[in-house]
């Protein structure tokens, strides 16, 4: 009997202990959940506060920049950008069309009909896109502009008659090649680079001579020249018609890491209006990225405005070879490589220092995040 009572008492005690233990576990679990929720809430609030602080700081810096920009001498005056039509040099025009300059209250106007080197060097235009091959050498001779961003690759190639005997650049040795805009200009310098890349000395192995673009096919047919450097837009239909054949190009694989064109800015304008200059580069970079991602829309804008010739499909096809929206790192590396080639070939004569050329020619604004 006593044992039975003892067993009952022990069972009651054991049951009570189990109930107490379960209650304690439940309480601890609730406390842990509550603590975790509190910690998560606090962490979330902290992150939100950090984001808000960052956004507030960015907005404050932006406001300060805009206030300071309004004190610059060219603020509220019309900024001229150079653009002569076509796809290669269109980024500032597209930036204007998309309203990017308006977002900062920057008034712009397109300047055409003036040589780009003259326009930028004399501050008749404050900004413009053009060939490194055209713009680099004048910088080494103290012309008053510099490069502030990359633009794209490609856009010009070396062409021969479709039925000619010339299959490679090696076959062009001992012949005359047209560089339409003359010695020292972009066509000459690009042709020199293309030949040099294949181990051909452009100064000794061939004769580079200016023949006007529209006369190049006839000059090839008469035997006056063997090849000509032409814009891919100009040559496109001639290739389709079986008249010309591309033999070497800036869109070839070994030139995919070499920028063809850059955004240049007048040095005096940049020095006197540093904040506005940076905002303008931001607008053009933003436009270039949009151009890369929206080729059909970009081409249609230029066709509608009479800024390009040819049909829609041709221009979209060529547009996609240009790879708009180059990074500063990409542009700097390519510019250094181009400069080294120009120095080695004697195209740059005022200095033999890569560092000196880069110091004068490369001042990127609005770097990528």
TAJORA-V598552 format. One record per helix or strand. SS is the DSSP state (hx for helix, st for strand). FROM is the first residue (numbers start at 0). TO is the last residue. If there is no record, write none. Layout:
BEGIN
<<SS;FROM;TO> <SS;FROM;TO>>
END
This chain:
BEGIN
<<hx;1;68> <st;77;81> <hx;90;96> <hx;101;103> <st;106;110> <hx;115;120> <st;126;130> <hx;131;139> <st;144;151> <st;155;160> <hx;168;171> <st;175;178> <hx;185;196> <st;206;208> <hx;212;221> <st;226;230> <hx;231;239> <st;243;248> <hx;252;254> <st;260;265> <hx;266;271> <hx;273;292> <hx;294;303> <hx;311;318> <hx;327;344> <hx;353;360> <st;361;361>>
END
